[in-house]
């Protein structure tokens, strides 16, 4: 079985061929999730991702499939499993090859979690594949966000900046658990509607806030000129925070109008990546994205199995 990069991650064997996360429209492709750098039309994807595609690309065009049910794609038997990255995200099993796509074993309240699966070949996403990219436990970060939010709400509104799809809905869910119903921007609102359609109960406001409030906005709204929700919060002695895994390693105070930042990630950190490889127990590993070369070398040294970055 040949595995290579060809307009996506191509798996080919005799007359069978499938492309995982294709970079262009493909009828033999599998899209793992609904972030814009992964979305293409016509491919196979979860029903949740297909609905997200309809909102983000203006046309719901693709083949919806369910988790855990086998499908034929390009002649291969293909299974999708929850990836714990964002709502609808999927790991892809092609015969005895597992492709994680963007994934997170810790998961989230709106997207489940990524469980390990025994496989012969593991293709693993390595955004945080460097030894230094160790993320704090997600539970600790959530506790920090809750405590900070409760303190700030005593003085005025609180605005969070987070990616409009995935992380925004995670912080909305967290705020809901605190009894808060945040205001959201138009784009976040339209995506939240898809969550509720699929039974993920999110509560949010859409429109002009009155009195003290919480809000969730895209990261761009934290940069000058700041968005309308943050502008209103500032006039009311409000505060703001940015959520990203990269906050564990870099400061965003110089580029954003924020008072706090939290390393709230929807990817696996270095320690989780190592643990996931161990539990899948593959005979060979391909690494993709981010620190692919560094993590491949680590896998070879740690487990003594073949590993290389896929380009």
C-alpha positions in Angstrom: 0.0 0.0 0.0 1.5 3.3 -1.1 1.1 6.4 1.1 2.2 9.8 -0.2 1.2 13.4 -0.4 -0.7 14.2 -3.6 -3.2 17.0 -3.4 -3.8 15.6 0.1 -2.8 12.4 1.8 -3.1 9.8 -0.9 -3.5 6.1 -0.1 -3.3 3.8 -3.1 -3.2 0.0 -3.6 -3.6 -1.7 -7.0 -6.7 -0.1 -8.5 -7.9 1.5 -5.3 -7.3 5.1 -4.3 -8.5 7.5 -1.6 -7.4 11.0 -0.7 -7.6 12.2 2.9 -8.1 15.9 3.5 -7.9 16.7 -0.3 -6.8 20.2 -1.2 -9.3 20.3 -4.1 -12.8 18.9 -4.8 -12.7 15.2 -5.0 -15.2 12.3 -5.1 -12.7 9.9 -3.6 -11.7 12.3 -0.8 -12.5 12.3 2.9 -12.7 15.6 4.7 -11.9 15.3 8.4 -13.4 18.5 9.7 -14.9 21.9 9.0 -12.0 24.3 9.3 -11.6 26.3 6.1 -8.1 24.9 5.4 -9.6 21.4 5.2 -13.0 22.0 3.6 -13.7 21.0 0.0 -16.9 20.0 -1.8 -18.0 16.6 -3.2 -15.9 14.5 -0.7 -17.1 12.2 2.1 -17.4 13.7 5.6 -19.6 13.5 8.7 -23.1 14.9 8.4 -22.1 17.5 10.9 -19.2 18.7 8.8 -21.4 18.6 5.7 -23.8 21.1 7.3 -20.9 23.2 8.4 -19.6 23.2 4.8 -23.0 24.5 3.7 -22.7 27.5 6.1 -19.1 28.3 5.5 -18.9 27.7 1.7 -22.5 28.5 0.7 -23.3 25.1 -0.7 -24.0 21.9 1.1 -22.4 19.6 -1.5 -20.8 16.3 -0.4 -21.5 12.8 0.9 -22.6 12.6 4.6 -21.5 9.5 6.6 -21.9 8.5 10.2 -19.3 7.6 12.8 -18.5 3.9 13.1 -20.3 2.7 9.9 -18.2 1.3 7.1 -18.3 3.0 3.7 -16.6 2.3 0.3 -14.5 5.2 -0.8 -12.3 4.8 -3.9 -12.5 1.0 -3.5 -11.3 1.0 0.2 -13.3 0.2 3.3 -13.4 3.4 5.3 -14.5 4.0 8.9 -14.8 7.4 10.7 -14.3 7.9 14.4 -14.7 11.0 16.6 -11.5 13.1 16.6 -12.2 15.4 19.6 -10.9 18.4 17.6 -14.1 20.3 16.7 -17.8 19.4 16.2 -18.1 16.7 13.5 -14.3 16.1 13.3 -13.3 12.6 12.3 -10.3 10.3 12.3 -10.3 8.0 9.3 -9.5 4.3 9.2 -8.6 3.0 5.7 -8.2 -0.8 6.0 -5.4 -1.0 8.6 -4.2 2.7 8.2 -5.4 5.2 10.7 -5.3 8.9 9.9 -5.9 11.1 12.9 -6.5 14.4 11.1 -6.5 17.3 13.6 -7.4 15.5 16.9 -7.4 15.8 20.6 -7.6 12.9 23.0 -8.9 15.2 25.8 -11.7 16.3 23.5 -14.3 18.9 24.4 -17.9 19.4 25.5 -19.2 19.9 21.9 -17.1 17.3 20.0 -16.4 14.2 22.0 -12.8 12.9 22.3 -10.3 10.9 20.2 -9.8 7.3 21.3 -6.8 5.2 20.2 -7.3 2.5 17.7 -5.0 -0.4 16.9 -3.5 0.0 13.4 -0.6 -1.2 11.3 0.1 2.3 10.0 -0.6 5.6 11.9 -0.7 8.9 10.1 -0.7 11.5 12.9 -1.2 15.2 13.0 1.8 16.9 14.8 0.9 20.6 15.2 2.5 20.5 18.7 5.1 17.8 17.9 8.1 19.5 19.4 9.3 18.4 22.9 8.8 21.9 24.2 5.1 22.0 23.1 3.7 20.6 26.3 0.2 21.9 27.0 -1.3 22.2 30.5 -4.2 19.7 31.4 -7.4 21.0 29.8 -9.2 20.8 33.1 -6.8 23.2 34.7 -7.2 25.7 31.9 -11.0 25.5 32.2 -10.8 26.1 35.9 -8.6 29.1 35.3 -11.0 30.6 32.8 -13.9 30.1 35.1 -12.2 31.8 38.1 -10.9 34.7 35.9 -14.4 35.2 34.3 -16.2 35.3 37.7 -13.8 37.9 39.0 -14.0 40.1 35.9 -17.8 40.0 35.8 -17.8 41.8 39.1 -16.5 44.9 37.3 -18.0 44.8 33.9 -18.6 42.8 30.6 -16.2 40.1 29.5 -15.3 39.4 25.9 -13.6 36.2 24.6 -11.8 35.9 21.3 -11.8 32.4 19.8 -11.8 30.8 16.4 -15.4 31.2 15.1 -15.8 27.5 14.5 -14.9 25.0 17.2 -13.3 27.0 20.0 -16.0 29.7 20.0 -18.6 27.0 20.7 -16.5 25.4 23.4 -16.3 28.7 25.3 -20.0 29.3 24.8 -20.6 25.8 26.3 -18.3 26.7 29.2 -20.0 30.0 29.8 -23.4 28.3 29.7 -22.2 26.0 32.5 -21.6 29.1 34.6 -25.1 30.4 33.9 -23.9 32.9 31.3 -25.6 33.3 27.9 -23.0 35.2 25.8 -23.6 37.5 22.8 -22.1 36.3 19.6 -21.3 37.7 16.1 -23.2 36.9 13.0 -20.8 34.3 11.7 -20.6 32.5 15.1 -24.3 32.6 15.4 -24.9 30.8 12.1 -22.4 28.1 13.0 -24.0 27.7 16.5 -27.4 27.1 14.8 -25.9 23.9 13.2 -24.7 22.6 16.6 -28.3 23.0 17.9 -29.7 21.3 14.9 -27.6 18.2 15.7 -28.6 18.2 19.4 -25.7 20.1 21.0 -27.5 22.5 23.3 -25.8 25.9 23.1 -27.4 29.1 24.5 -26.4 32.4 23.0 -27.7 35.9 22.3 -27.5 37.6 18.9 -27.9 41.4 18.6 -27.1 44.5 20.7 -26.3 43.7 24.3 -28.0 45.5 27.2 -26.5 45.9 30.6 -23.5 43.8 31.7 -22.8 40.9 29.3 -20.4 38.3 28.2 -19.5 37.8 24.5 -17.6 35.5 22.1 -16.1 37.0 19.0 -13.6 35.9 16.3 -9.9 36.7 17.0 -9.9 39.5 14.4 -12.3 41.5 16.6 -9.6 41.8 19.2 -7.3 43.6 16.9 -7.5 47.3 16.0 -10.0 48.5 14.9 -11.7 46.4 17.5 -15.1 44.9 16.9 -18.4 46.4 18.1 -18.9 44.0 21.0 -15.5 44.7 22.5 -15.8 48.4 21.8 -19.0 48.4 23.9 -17.4 46.3 26.6 -14.5 48.7 26.9 -16.8 51.7 27.4 -18.3 49.8 30.3 -15.0 49.0 32.0 -15.0 45.5 30.4 -12.2 43.1 29.9 -11.2 40.6 27.2 -9.2 37.4 26.7 -7.8 35.4 23.8 -8.1 31.6 23.7 -5.5 29.5 21.8 -3.2 26.7 22.4 -0.4 28.9 21.2 -0.9 31.1 24.3 1.2 28.5 26.2 4.2 29.5 24.2 3.7 33.1 22.8 2.4 36.4 24.1 -0.4 38.1 22.1 -0.7 41.2 24.3 1.2 43.3 21.8 -1.0 42.4 18.8 -4.4 42.2 20.4 -6.5 44.4 22.7 -6.6 41.8 25.5 -6.2 41.6 29.3 -5.6 37.9 29.5 -4.8 34.9 27.4 -5.4 31.2 28.0 -3.8 28.1 26.3 -7.1 26.6 25.4 -6.3 24.1 22.7 -8.3 21.8 20.4 -5.1 19.9 19.4 -3.1 17.2 21.1 0.0 18.5 22.9 3.3 16.8 22.7 2.7 14.4 25.7 -0.7 13.4 24.3 0.8 12.7 20.9 3.4 10.4 22.4 0.8 8.6 24.5 -1.5 8.2 21.5 1.3 6.5 19.4 2.0 4.2 22.2 -1.7 3.1 22.6 -2.2 2.6 18.8 0.9 0.4 18.7 1.6 0.8 15.0 4.4 -0.8 13.0 5.1 2.5 11.1 4.2 6.1 11.6 3.8 9.1 9.2 3.7 12.6 10.6 2.0 15.5 9.1 1.7 19.3 9.7 3.5 21.5 12.2 6.5 19.8 13.8 6.4 16.7 11.6 10.1 16.1 11.2 10.9 16.6 14.9 8.1 14.3 16.0 9.0 11.5 13.5 12.6 11.5 15.0 11.1 11.3 18.5 8.9 8.4 17.6 11.9 6.5 16.1 14.0 7.1 19.2 11.2 6.4 21.6 9.6 3.3 20.1 12.2 2.0 17.6 9.7 1.9 14.7 9.8 3.4 11.3 8.6 7.0 11.2 8.9 9.8 8.7 7.4 13.2 7.9 4.9 13.0 5.0 5.3 15.8 2.5 
